[in-house]
Amino acid sequence: MPTFAAPDGRTLGYELYGPRDGVPIVGIHGTPGSRLGRFPIGDPYAEVGVCMVQYDRPGFGLSTRQPGRSVANCATDVAALADELGWERFAVVGGSGGGPHALACGALLPDRVTRATCDVGIAPIDAEDLDFFDGMVEGNVIEFTKAQQGEAEFRAFVEPQIPELLSRLTGDMRDVLGPDYPLSEADREVLARPEFGEELAKDMREAFRQGADGWVDDGLAFVKGWGFSIDSIKVPVKVRYGPDDTLVPAAHGRWLAKHVPGAIEELKPGGHLGSADPALFAAQLRWLAGKD
């Protein structure tokens, strides 16, 4: 369980996947999530020749909480992590709640980030010409609404959900998120596969090692200014979204693809989780590594 000290003294935990001399890629997990999130079939990292580092964002897994953080703050942590690994240049990919953080790195680290992928990431809550909540499951609507009311309200909503979620990890993984977060049939099919269900269970248990802090701080960060301008991004960006995504509606992906300068817009298979096909996952790694 490797860790290191960020410049401000906080501990950051991380995990490496793939050959150490592979093309560097930083993976930014979703909300909630941890450094343990990885593609569970085969070893696409070695196949493509990439070294991916997944790190615990503050308050998740092994990483110290950073109260009051913004989405933009992650760029400092990513730069420090890359320095720790001896990486001058690297690609960045963020999924779901990690999507806006990947965009932050693209905007704020233009001399270091080679390419960035925002995969099923949310748009800003105040995005013009976007009905933020349209098509979103009830659980997420309540989450964002509570987060807008402040930390006390939001914490009171999410903390009781953690033991319930953890208890569901031993049941049918297709229903792991509970009745307020119904998944698309495509996502349910992915989670019915033992490899993916087991990987998600590991990831979720580690995400809540410290309790609710990471989840709370993510929610608060998403509903205020992100701390950077999307239209300032100059690195190549791919925006991916699922047509059947119930957690982050496809309209968010379309909005981001329209507003991130020069973005490549890509419709991914199914819903939030995408495909279980390792060849398709490897193709995403190849793009990030510049091997497409």
C-alpha positions, 0 to 999 in steps of 0.5 A: 500500500504505497503512500507519500506526503503531498507538499502540504503534508497530507498523505496520498495513497496510490497503486500502480498497474502495468509495467513500471516503464510503460507510458504514464497515465494517471487514473482518477476514480469516481465518487465514491471510489479508491485507488483499487479500481481497475479493469478486472479481466486480463492485463490490458495495461501490460498489453498496451504498455502503459503504467497507470497509477490510481490514487485515493483522492482526499478523504478516500482510502489511504489519503488524508482529508482536505476539507473545503477542497475544490475540483481544481485542487486535484491538479496539485495532488496529481502533479505531486504524485507524478513528481513522486513517480518521476513522471514529467509528462503523463495522460489523465483519465477520470471516470464519473466523479473523477471526470471533472477532476481529469478536466481540471488537470487538463486545464491547470497542467497544460505543460505536463498533461498529454491527453485527458479523458472525461468518462461519464463525468458530470457537467457544472451544476450551473451550466447554461442550456443544460437541465442538470437533473433531467434524466438523473436517478432520484438518489443523485438528484437528492445528493446534489440538492443536499450538497447545495444546502451545506455540509451538515445537510449533505453529511446527514444524507450520505452517512447512513447510506454507507453501512447499507451500501457495504451490506449490499456488497455481499448480495446481488451486485446488480442492485448494489447502489440501492433502489434510489440509484437504479442502473441501466440494464447494460450496467446490471449485466456488467455487474452480474459478471463475478469479475466486475462485482468482486472488483467493485466490492473491493473498491467500495470497501476501501473507499469508505476506509475513513468513513464519509469524508471523501464522499462529502467533500466531493459533493460539496466541490461539485456544487460550487465553482470548480476553480478553473475554466473549461474553455481554457483547456488546450490539451487533447480531450476525449469526452465519453458518455453512455446513451443509457446512463441513469447516474450521469445523463448523456446530456452532460456528456454532450454539453461537455463535448460542446464546451471543451475546446476541440473535444473528441465526443465518443458514445460508449456502449450501454450506460455508466459502466460501459463495456466489459470487453477488455479489447475496448478498454485497451483501445481507450488506453491506447488513445491516452498513450498516443498509440492510436 
